Amino acid sequence: MGGCCLSAPIFGKSGIAIAAISISTPKMRFTNQERLVAAVRDAAAAITVQLRGAGAVFPDHPSG
């Protein structure tokens, strides 16, 4: 059967990754990769904003 996992870093005030967020799903449910990647990336970015304040820059993210 197998499984898949996606993760994204959460950055602290200094810009260094201090944590990560991830999701895991059975391989058979890993059908809409783009949507899942975007969801994990957006969640990590939202948490980072809360930790760093507005105006945080995220490499390779549409908001940054």
Secondary structure as UniProt FT lines:
FT   STRAND          3..11
FT   TURN            13..14
FT   STRAND          17..26
FT   HELIX           27..29
FT   HELIX           33..52
FT   TURN            54..55
FT   TURN            59..60
FT   TURN            62..63
//
